[in-house]
Amino acid sequence: MKISVLALSVVLAVLPGCSPELAPRPRTPLAEMAPAPEFDLENVRGGRLKSSDFEGKVLIVDFWATWCAPCKKEAPEYNALLKKVKDKGVDVLAVTYLSGDTNDVKPFLQEFGIEYPVAMGTDEFDSAMGGHLGLPTTFLVGKDRKIYRKIQGTVPGKIANLEADIDELLAKP
């Protein structure tokens, strides 16, 4: 059975991170969604990562997996973004799901080039953040510990829109 181009386009259009769109998505206004949860997660590099480690910062929380091709593409983009905004009080936290244990994940940090903190995800944390339907899923948390944005997949203009969102959140009292 042959799959038609139309059927394949429909499937790709509904899979997070696989949309065939070419133009960047317009940035929508930020909206307070929910309080960000307190967390204490296992750090893939050793030790723990706690919500208090990021207190007073704007935080990008990126849910990813070792087998996720779009996640691999985004890692260097987050590294570059973090270099631009870290001194302003911004951080990135990667949270890995369905990737095995820390020993399984560690080799992918180098392969993906991830320079920011990486935690092992839990069902409790996933649920408290609002859940995810696919990977990557990215959340943007303000200095006030509230979630302002949830982005499913890799969409055109994602990093530029996040940068504008960050500027807006940093300007908030």
Legacy VTK file of the C-alpha trace (Angstrom):
# vtk DataFile Version 3.0
C-alpha trace
ASCII
DATASET POLYDATA
POINTS 173 float
0.000 0.000 0.000
1.428 3.375 -1.027
1.039 6.393 1.209
-0.055 9.460 -0.677
1.834 12.730 -0.332
-1.319 14.319 1.074
-1.675 11.637 3.773
1.995 11.976 4.709
1.661 15.786 4.905
-1.309 15.448 7.244
0.592 13.055 9.519
3.662 15.300 9.607
1.546 18.365 10.318
0.068 16.862 13.489
3.261 15.396 14.944
4.997 17.803 17.351
8.322 18.896 15.958
7.609 17.587 12.465
5.493 20.337 10.944
6.430 21.194 7.360
5.792 24.919 7.986
8.368 27.275 6.568
7.367 30.664 7.985
7.974 31.471 11.663
4.916 31.337 13.851
3.810 34.736 15.082
4.499 35.382 18.760
1.356 35.318 20.856
0.978 37.419 24.010
2.344 35.893 27.211
-0.311 34.647 29.594
0.022 33.438 33.166
-0.905 29.743 33.016
-0.197 28.257 36.445
2.275 28.376 39.323
5.468 26.461 38.592
5.903 23.493 40.923
8.607 23.117 43.517
10.972 20.326 42.467
13.924 18.282 43.590
15.121 16.191 40.648
18.120 13.960 40.040
20.872 15.793 38.149
22.238 13.624 35.314
25.724 15.001 36.047
25.401 14.134 39.743
23.614 15.576 42.744
20.194 17.215 42.725
18.558 20.093 40.871
16.041 22.014 42.954
13.592 24.774 42.164
15.452 26.933 44.693
18.569 26.723 42.446
16.700 28.856 39.903
14.976 31.260 42.303
14.557 34.777 40.929
15.448 33.724 37.374
13.483 33.344 34.185
13.689 29.626 33.453
13.286 27.703 30.216
12.280 24.126 31.080
12.752 21.842 28.096
11.351 18.305 28.153
13.385 16.073 25.809
14.542 12.497 25.180
17.756 10.922 23.941
15.988 9.438 20.892
14.284 12.716 19.887
15.786 14.167 16.671
14.190 17.637 17.078
15.523 17.739 20.658
19.033 17.176 19.346
18.580 20.065 16.894
17.422 22.428 19.643
20.270 21.781 22.114
22.846 24.046 20.407
20.143 26.692 19.939
19.506 26.681 23.706
23.260 26.862 24.367
23.511 29.959 22.144
20.414 31.553 23.673
21.699 30.931 27.192
25.037 32.574 26.381
23.110 35.707 25.318
20.810 35.904 28.352
22.433 34.096 31.295
23.935 37.301 32.719
20.461 38.836 32.713
19.100 36.211 35.133
17.948 33.459 32.787
18.660 29.732 32.859
17.744 26.577 30.968
16.806 23.277 32.592
16.522 20.204 30.401
14.321 17.439 31.801
14.698 14.056 30.137
11.923 11.487 29.765
11.792 7.925 28.467
15.576 7.824 28.121
16.650 5.231 30.695
18.688 6.081 33.779
21.467 8.647 34.277
24.103 6.273 32.870
22.024 5.915 29.700
21.557 9.695 29.371
25.111 10.945 30.121
26.614 10.046 26.704
23.892 12.055 24.970
24.828 15.250 26.822
28.089 15.314 24.890
26.516 14.054 21.653
23.798 16.732 21.766
26.271 19.336 23.091
24.110 20.176 26.111
25.922 22.681 28.342
23.030 23.522 30.703
21.670 21.474 33.649
19.858 18.212 32.855
17.457 16.480 35.246
15.760 13.120 35.185
12.031 13.669 34.722
9.352 12.226 36.968
5.644 11.719 36.389
4.907 14.066 39.293
6.974 16.883 37.801
5.493 16.335 34.352
1.966 16.525 35.718
2.701 19.566 37.886
4.144 21.461 34.891
1.053 20.751 32.804
2.139 17.568 31.035
3.451 16.957 27.559
2.019 15.196 24.514
5.259 14.943 22.580
8.890 15.914 22.711
10.317 18.424 22.843
7.909 20.402 24.996
9.168 23.697 26.362
7.844 25.746 29.273
8.777 29.306 30.130
8.727 30.232 33.818
8.957 33.823 35.034
10.987 35.209 37.950
7.713 35.077 39.900
7.659 31.236 39.555
4.647 31.216 37.224
4.434 29.364 33.920
3.789 31.768 31.043
4.251 29.658 27.935
4.067 26.032 26.795
5.425 25.160 23.356
4.810 21.700 21.917
7.418 20.550 19.420
9.981 22.430 17.402
8.231 25.239 15.608
9.696 27.858 13.279
10.715 30.991 15.152
10.683 29.217 18.533
14.022 30.543 19.810
13.430 34.104 18.544
9.978 34.119 20.148
11.422 32.760 23.406
14.030 35.512 23.380
11.287 38.141 23.031
9.299 36.410 25.804
12.374 36.450 28.045
12.863 40.177 27.482
9.229 40.781 28.403
9.464 38.649 31.564
12.722 40.295 32.628
11.048 43.694 32.349
8.239 42.621 34.718
8.648 43.822 38.321
LINES 1 174
173 0 1 2 3 4 5 6 7 8 9 10 11 12 13 14 15 16 17 18 19 20 21 22 23 24 25 26 27 28 29 30 31 32 33 34 35 36 37 38 39 40 41 42 43 44 45 46 47 48 49 50 51 52 53 54 55 56 57 58 59 60 61 62 63 64 65 66 67 68 69 70 71 72 73 74 75 76 77 78 79 80 81 82 83 84 85 86 87 88 89 90 91 92 93 94 95 96 97 98 99 100 101 102 103 104 105 106 107 108 109 110 111 112 113 114 115 116 117 118 119 120 121 122 123 124 125 126 127 128 129 130 131 132 133 134 135 136 137 138 139 140 141 142 143 144 145 146 147 148 149 150 151 152 153 154 155 156 157 158 159 160 161 162 163 164 165 166 167 168 169 170 171 172
